[in-house]
Amino acid sequence: MTTFVRLLVISFVFAFAKAGLAQVEPSDQLEVMTFEEYLAYVKTHHPLVKQANLTLSVGEASLLRARGGFDPKVEVDYDRKKFKSTEYFDQLNATFKVPTWYGVEFKANFEENTGAFLNPDLTVPDGGLYSAGVSFSLAQGFLINDRMADLKKARFFLDQTQADRDLLVNNLLFEASAAYFEWLEATNELRIFEQFLENAQIRLDAVTRSVAEGDKAAIDITEARIAVQNRALSLEAAQLKQRKSALQVSNFLWLNTIPMELQPDVIPVRPTLDVLEASLLLIGADAMDELLVNHPKLRSLDAKIDGLTVDRALKRNKLLPKLDLQYNFLTPDGDRLNTLNTANYKAFVNFSFPLFLRKERGDLRLANVKLESTNFERTNAALTIQNKFNAIQTELVSLDKQNVLIDAIVTDYTTLVQAEERKFFIGESSLFLINSREQKLIDARLKANLLQIKRLLASAKLYNALGIADPVTD
């Protein structure tokens, strides 16, 4: 074997040792984007994160609107009629109302009415008539009414929107993580084919020199050239896959409201498991009891159930008769409270009750159906989440074992290819055997890359299954 060929054999050994590395290292000419940096961009600038925060704003606005049902209110009615120099009537009615929780409403009123054709029941003293009183319901609307129900449901709806916001953000970060890992897989695959194309080209050059020196048959050049063409074809497909995955990652990259696109010289870096768990807040977040209490999907359903329970209680209350009472103390001296007594008063009673209650019974039946349906949904969701969590835990254990095995397989295949190279250049092997063993090494390298990505993705699936809520700000 000539000195030149010996040097080529040494270069093959070095090239295959480099190809046997489990993780492709970035070159000095490439910029890297770490997983932590990537997630930080998504959390801070992605429009869906901002949209999720708007979901919370809807709940806060609904609560504010429901609280408005208990706001004090001022009402002023003024009615005047004058025709042909005759004042028919001049009526002023000013009221201040203060609603309270249990359907009780306090009211203060001032009434001043004058005119030639005033209704007798509207006659008041010359200085006007003051009144202070209370109105309330004794049956329907006493323990619960529309105003109380709206406020209770708004509070539960706020809890629901918080859980929905957490769920939206969790799903977004999971999808973003999956896109990053797909980009990482495609980039590693690209580097693998670049290395093996380089190896095949070195082999072709060596065989060409050997044929020229009479050490090898000319047909070996064809065999080596086919290997180069196959590696080049695989590399071209890998480049397309890598670019498409980079564009997919670009969907999650925004700066304020401006979408960004990854440049070709930016590559991902495989995060360590410790870094991955820290980025996804997985450390110490795998307790099943905590999962079934704090999962945003279950919290959302619990809040929905609470709201439907309030609605059912309101519908039940509608089955009671309606009995509204109002009592007002009257006095012409508004600045003297001691003149308010039971001698001067105005009272009002209203009673109504539907004979068949078909509307009320129908509403209650619908409320029961909605509540029962949501309870079934909650039970199914809890079981689904629990089984998903257990399946991912099993997957993590299995993938750890598979990664150990595939690393050993890659090491052994690398050794076999290097040995076959040495045998070929001393005339004891053929290019067919080298290419066959090298193809198995390529397959093993690709499988190792895939299993590494599956392990990373399994951690992201665990994050998604746990429904972990990231602290996201506007």
LUMVEXLO-155566 format. One line per field, with one value per residue (C-alpha): x, y, z. Coordinates in Angstrom, 2 decimals. Layout:
REM LUMVEXLO-155566
xx <- (X, ...) .
yy <- (Y, ...) .
zz <- (Z, ...) .
REM end
This chain:
REM LUMVEXLO-155566
xx <- (0.00, 1.45, 2.25, -0.49, -3.14, -1.94, -2.50, -5.98, -6.74, -5.72, -8.06, -10.92, -10.38, -10.52, -13.62, -15.55, -14.56, -16.04, -19.18, -19.67, -20.35, -23.86, -24.41, -23.48, -21.54, -22.08, -19.20, -17.66, -19.35, -22.90, -25.09, -26.99, -30.40, -30.75, -34.01, -34.20, -33.78, -36.37, -39.01, -38.33, -39.16, -42.37, -43.54, -42.83, -43.85, -46.11, -49.56, -51.37, -49.88, -51.30, -54.61, -54.60, -54.17, -57.17, -59.18, -58.43, -59.50, -62.89, -63.40, -62.38, -64.76, -67.60, -66.98, -66.95, -70.24, -71.86, -70.71, -72.47, -75.76, -75.06, -74.08, -76.15, -78.41, -79.89, -83.11, -84.81, -88.16, -89.50, -92.80, -94.49, -97.50, -98.60, -101.25, -102.83, -101.30, -102.62, -100.20, -101.77, -99.08, -95.47, -94.08, -90.62, -89.59, -85.97, -84.88, -81.64, -81.45, -78.90, -79.15, -77.85, -76.93, -80.12, -82.51, -83.09, -83.07, -82.95, -84.48, -84.73, -87.13, -88.18, -91.44, -92.85, -96.02, -98.10, -100.68, -104.33, -105.14, -102.92, -104.14, -105.37, -103.05, -100.07, -100.90, -98.03, -97.28, -96.12, -92.49, -92.57, -92.69, -89.71, -89.72, -87.28, -87.97, -87.03, -88.20, -87.52, -88.78, -89.95, -90.15, -88.72, -85.57, -84.85, -82.03, -80.93, -81.92, -80.66, -78.34, -76.76, -76.49, -74.81, -72.14, -71.45, -71.25, -68.98, -66.54, -66.50, -66.17, -63.09, -61.58, -62.51, -60.87, -57.69, -57.60, -58.37, -55.57, -53.14, -54.29, -53.86, -50.34, -49.43, -50.56, -48.75, -45.45, -45.80, -46.34, -43.42, -41.20, -42.22, -41.33, -37.92, -37.17, -38.21, -35.83, -33.10, -33.72, -33.55, -30.38, -28.63, -29.74, -28.29, -24.94, -24.90, -25.32, -22.75, -20.21, -20.97, -20.90, -17.45, -16.40, -17.73, -15.91, -12.64, -13.15, -13.84, -10.66, -8.66, -10.07, -9.39, -5.75, -5.50, -6.90, -4.43, -1.58, -2.91, -3.90, -7.68, -10.01, -11.59, -15.10, -14.40, -14.53, -18.13, -19.02, -17.49, -19.11, -22.58, -22.04, -21.18, -24.28, -26.51, -25.07, -25.52, -29.14, -29.79, -28.10, -30.31, -33.43, -32.07, -31.45, -35.06, -36.35, -34.14, -35.30, -38.97, -38.58, -36.79, -39.73, -42.07, -40.08, -40.32, -44.09, -43.43, -40.84, -42.08, -40.54, -43.31, -45.82, -43.29, -42.83, -39.25, -37.68, -34.75, -31.69, -29.85, -26.80, -28.84, -28.99, -30.52, -28.64, -29.83, -30.66, -29.60, -32.38, -31.70, -31.98, -35.10, -36.85, -35.93, -37.22, -40.51, -40.89, -40.95, -38.79, -40.91, -44.14, -44.97, -47.23, -50.50, -52.57, -51.33, -51.96, -55.63, -56.15, -54.17, -54.53, -56.03, -58.44, -59.90, -59.88, -61.80, -64.38, -64.67, -65.39, -67.92, -69.61, -69.75, -71.38, -73.93, -74.68, -75.51, -77.69, -79.55, -80.14, -81.60, -83.90, -85.07, -85.82, -88.02, -90.41, -91.38, -94.21, -93.27, -94.00, -92.53, -92.97, -92.21, -92.55, -91.75, -91.82, -93.21, -92.40, -92.60, -89.48, -86.49, -84.02, -85.68, -85.24, -87.33, -90.41, -90.11, -92.58, -95.22, -98.03, -97.17, -96.23, -96.75, -96.80, -96.92, -97.46, -97.20, -97.97, -97.87, -97.60, -97.92, -100.39, -98.49, -94.87, -94.08, -91.50, -89.82, -89.79, -88.41, -85.62, -84.72, -84.62, -82.28, -80.05, -79.83, -78.94, -76.16, -74.74, -74.83, -73.23, -70.39, -69.81, -69.45, -67.02, -64.98, -64.81, -63.68, -61.11, -59.60, -59.23, -57.77, -55.22, -54.21, -53.75, -51.86, -49.53, -48.89, -48.26, -45.71, -43.93, -43.64, -42.43, -39.72, -38.34, -38.37, -36.70, -33.90, -33.16, -33.43, -30.98, -28.40, -28.78, -28.63, -25.48, -23.79, -25.02, -23.64, -20.27, -20.11, -21.18, -18.51, -15.90, -17.11, -16.94, -13.45, -12.28, -13.84, -12.02, -8.68, -9.43, -10.41, -7.10, -5.13, -7.22, -9.34, -12.70, -14.75, -16.48, -19.81, -19.16, -17.93, -21.02, -23.29, -21.80, -21.71, -25.40, -26.19, -24.09, -26.04, -29.32, -28.10, -26.99, -30.36, -32.18, -30.02, -30.85, -34.56, -34.53, -32.77, -35.49, -38.21, -36.75, -36.83, -40.33, -41.50, -40.48, -42.47, -45.44, -45.10, -45.22, -48.36, -49.98, -49.32, -50.86, -48.15, -48.95, -46.00, -45.84, -46.67, -46.95, -48.51) .
yy <- (0.00, 3.37, 6.18, 8.33, 5.69, 5.24, 8.95, 8.62, 5.75, 7.96, 10.70, 8.15, 7.14, 10.75, 11.44, 8.47, 9.34, 12.77, 11.24, 9.03, 12.01, 11.88, 15.64, 17.87, 20.90, 24.29, 25.79, 29.14, 30.69, 29.91, 31.74, 29.66, 30.13, 28.26, 26.76, 29.21, 32.23, 30.86, 30.31, 33.77, 35.31, 33.28, 34.16, 37.85, 38.69, 36.04, 37.50, 34.41, 35.07, 38.57, 37.14, 34.76, 37.72, 39.35, 36.30, 37.22, 40.80, 39.50, 37.83, 40.97, 43.08, 40.62, 40.80, 44.60, 44.59, 42.22, 44.37, 47.27, 45.66, 46.75, 50.33, 53.08, 54.85, 58.32, 58.75, 62.04, 62.32, 65.70, 66.13, 69.47, 70.49, 74.10, 75.02, 78.45, 80.04, 77.21, 75.00, 71.59, 69.92, 70.25, 67.03, 66.37, 62.97, 62.38, 59.01, 57.63, 53.80, 51.56, 47.84, 45.23, 41.56, 39.72, 41.53, 44.33, 47.84, 51.04, 54.12, 57.84, 59.98, 63.60, 64.41, 67.83, 68.14, 71.21, 72.10, 72.88, 69.43, 67.32, 63.85, 63.84, 60.97, 63.08, 65.98, 66.75, 69.60, 72.91, 72.23, 68.76, 65.32, 63.31, 59.55, 56.87, 53.20, 49.71, 47.17, 43.44, 40.05, 37.46, 34.37, 34.45, 36.56, 36.59, 34.00, 34.39, 36.69, 37.66, 40.33, 37.99, 35.16, 37.38, 38.46, 34.91, 33.60, 36.47, 35.53, 31.93, 33.09, 35.09, 31.90, 30.10, 32.72, 32.54, 28.78, 29.13, 31.68, 29.27, 26.47, 28.59, 29.62, 26.06, 24.70, 27.48, 26.85, 23.11, 23.66, 26.09, 23.54, 20.81, 23.08, 23.84, 20.14, 19.35, 22.08, 20.58, 17.11, 18.40, 20.40, 17.40, 15.26, 17.82, 17.76, 13.95, 13.81, 16.58, 14.49, 11.29, 13.07, 14.35, 10.79, 9.42, 12.10, 11.34, 7.67, 8.44, 10.52, 7.74, 5.05, 7.19, 7.55, 3.83, 2.94, 5.33, 3.60, 0.16, -0.89, -1.07, -2.04, 0.78, -0.44, 0.66, 4.26, 3.72, 2.13, 5.04, 7.63, 6.08, 6.37, 10.08, 10.67, 8.90, 10.96, 14.17, 13.22, 12.57, 15.85, 17.79, 16.27, 17.05, 20.69, 21.02, 19.46, 21.73, 24.89, 23.94, 23.25, 26.60, 28.36, 26.52, 27.84, 31.33, 31.16, 31.46, 34.23, 37.79, 41.04, 43.21, 43.00, 42.26, 38.64, 37.45, 34.88, 32.68, 33.23, 30.24, 30.85, 30.40, 26.88, 25.32, 23.75, 20.62, 21.59, 19.37, 17.69, 19.95, 23.07, 21.71, 20.95, 24.36, 26.14, 24.24, 24.52, 20.73, 20.54, 19.29, 19.45, 15.78, 14.99, 13.39, 14.96, 18.41, 17.67, 16.81, 20.00, 22.63, 21.53, 24.49, 22.27, 20.91, 24.35, 25.72, 22.95, 23.37, 27.08, 26.27, 23.75, 26.32, 28.83, 26.25, 25.36, 29.01, 29.10, 25.98, 27.52, 30.60, 28.45, 26.60, 29.89, 30.84, 28.04, 30.08, 32.63, 36.25, 38.37, 41.88, 44.29, 47.99, 50.33, 54.05, 56.56, 59.96, 63.44, 67.02, 67.95, 66.34, 67.91, 66.39, 62.64, 62.31, 63.14, 59.76, 57.49, 54.86, 57.39, 58.57, 55.89, 54.43, 50.62, 48.35, 44.59, 42.59, 38.86, 36.64, 32.91, 30.99, 28.12, 25.52, 26.71, 25.14, 27.76, 27.61, 23.79, 23.68, 26.13, 24.08, 20.87, 22.45, 23.75, 20.25, 18.75, 21.32, 20.74, 16.95, 17.10, 19.29, 16.96, 14.05, 16.13, 16.90, 13.23, 12.22, 15.02, 14.04, 10.41, 11.42, 13.73, 11.08, 8.39, 10.79, 11.65, 7.97, 7.18, 9.98, 8.87, 5.38, 6.86, 8.86, 5.76, 3.79, 6.56, 6.88, 3.16, 3.38, 6.28, 4.32, 1.35, 3.38, 5.20, 1.83, 0.70, 3.83, 3.28, -0.34, 0.50, 3.21, 0.67, -1.78, 0.82, 1.92, -1.71, -2.34, 0.70, -0.68, -4.10, -2.53, -0.75, -3.90, -5.82, -7.91, -6.12, -4.29, -0.96, -2.81, -4.03, -0.58, 1.13, -1.49, -1.05, 2.72, 2.79, 0.92, 3.46, 6.28, 4.62, 4.21, 7.84, 9.01, 6.80, 8.11, 11.64, 10.79, 9.17, 12.19, 14.44, 12.09, 12.31, 16.11, 16.09, 13.71, 16.30, 18.91, 16.51, 16.17, 19.96, 19.97, 17.13, 18.87, 22.06, 24.13, 27.83, 29.99, 33.44, 35.49, 39.25, 41.63) .
zz <- (0.00, -1.05, 1.38, -0.17, 0.48, 4.06, 4.65, 3.23, 5.61, 8.53, 7.25, 7.09, 10.69, 11.79, 9.68, 11.08, 14.63, 14.00, 12.44, 15.48, 17.76, 19.24, 19.08, 16.18, 17.34, 15.64, 13.72, 14.49, 11.44, 12.65, 15.14, 17.67, 19.24, 22.50, 23.66, 26.58, 24.28, 21.89, 24.59, 26.01, 22.62, 22.37, 25.89, 25.48, 21.93, 20.39, 19.55, 20.84, 24.28, 24.13, 22.94, 25.91, 28.23, 26.55, 27.59, 31.18, 30.48, 29.33, 32.71, 34.58, 32.49, 33.12, 36.84, 36.75, 34.85, 37.37, 40.29, 38.60, 39.58, 43.17, 42.34, 44.04, 41.60, 41.31, 39.33, 38.52, 36.72, 35.75, 33.91, 33.14, 31.04, 30.30, 27.77, 27.08, 30.16, 32.32, 34.20, 34.05, 36.17, 37.25, 38.71, 40.15, 41.52, 42.65, 44.06, 45.50, 45.63, 47.34, 46.33, 48.81, 48.59, 49.60, 47.30, 49.79, 48.38, 50.44, 48.92, 49.69, 47.68, 47.22, 45.45, 44.55, 42.49, 41.58, 38.95, 38.29, 36.97, 39.21, 40.10, 43.71, 44.74, 43.68, 46.00, 48.37, 50.85, 49.40, 50.30, 48.79, 50.38, 51.56, 52.00, 53.13, 52.93, 51.92, 49.32, 49.37, 48.23, 50.73, 48.49, 44.97, 44.89, 48.63, 48.99, 45.37, 42.53, 39.09, 40.46, 43.03, 40.50, 37.90, 40.38, 41.59, 38.03, 37.02, 39.79, 38.65, 35.05, 36.03, 37.49, 34.28, 32.06, 34.16, 33.66, 29.95, 29.60, 31.29, 28.99, 25.85, 26.85, 27.82, 24.45, 22.58, 24.37, 23.76, 20.02, 19.96, 21.73, 19.30, 16.36, 17.88, 18.40, 14.83, 13.65, 15.85, 14.41, 10.83, 11.55, 13.11, 10.19, 7.80, 9.60, 9.55, 5.76, 5.28, 7.21, 5.34, 1.99, 2.93, 3.85, 0.55, -1.43, 0.39, -0.42, -4.09, -4.31, -2.64, -4.93, -8.01, -6.94, -6.21, -9.64, -11.26, -9.39, -10.35, -6.80, -7.48, -10.31, -12.33, -11.40, -7.82, -9.02, -10.19, -6.85, -4.92, -7.20, -6.66, -2.91, -3.31, -5.43, -2.90, -0.04, -2.08, -2.78, 0.91, 1.79, -0.61, 0.97, 4.44, 3.43, 2.29, 5.51, 7.61, 5.84, 6.12, 9.84, 10.29, 8.64, 10.99, 13.95, 12.45, 12.98, 16.72, 16.55, 16.89, 18.04, 19.44, 16.57, 13.82, 12.64, 12.34, 10.03, 10.95, 8.80, 7.30, 9.50, 12.72, 14.16, 17.27, 20.16, 21.92, 25.52, 28.36, 30.30, 33.29, 31.16, 29.46, 32.74, 34.13, 31.01, 31.10, 34.89, 35.22, 38.33, 41.22, 39.20, 38.72, 41.70, 40.62, 43.41, 42.48, 38.81, 39.39, 41.41, 39.53, 35.92, 34.01, 32.07, 35.29, 36.94, 33.97, 34.19, 37.98, 37.53, 34.82, 37.13, 39.93, 37.57, 36.39, 40.02, 40.72, 37.62, 38.78, 42.21, 40.51, 38.37, 41.48, 43.16, 40.21, 41.26, 44.34, 44.22, 43.71, 46.78, 46.74, 49.64, 49.91, 52.87, 52.95, 55.79, 54.76, 56.03, 54.74, 56.77, 55.13, 57.54, 60.61, 60.78, 63.94, 61.90, 60.16, 61.96, 61.33, 61.40, 57.88, 55.43, 51.98, 51.53, 48.50, 48.09, 44.86, 44.58, 41.50, 40.86, 37.54, 37.89, 35.85, 36.13, 32.77, 31.81, 35.23, 35.33, 31.78, 32.67, 35.75, 33.75, 31.19, 33.98, 35.48, 32.09, 31.50, 34.97, 34.66, 31.20, 32.47, 35.43, 32.99, 30.93, 34.04, 35.05, 31.57, 31.40, 34.75, 33.64, 30.27, 31.90, 34.45, 31.79, 29.54, 32.41, 33.20, 29.51, 29.20, 32.37, 30.88, 27.58, 29.36, 31.09, 27.84, 25.81, 28.36, 27.92, 24.12, 23.98, 25.97, 23.61, 20.39, 21.56, 22.02, 18.60, 16.92, 18.58, 17.41, 13.85, 13.71, 14.74, 12.07, 9.29, 10.30, 10.34, 6.94, 5.56, 6.74, 5.25, 1.94, 1.50, 2.18, -0.34, 2.06, 1.55, -1.10, -1.52, -1.48, 2.07, 3.15, 1.72, 3.25, 6.72, 6.33, 5.41, 8.60, 10.49, 8.85, 9.79, 13.35, 13.53, 12.20, 14.66, 17.51, 16.45, 16.30, 19.76, 21.25, 19.83, 21.04, 24.54, 24.41, 22.97, 25.70, 28.30, 26.38, 26.34, 30.10, 30.39, 28.26, 30.21, 33.52, 32.17, 33.82, 33.75, 32.82, 34.41, 31.32, 31.31, 28.81) .
REM end
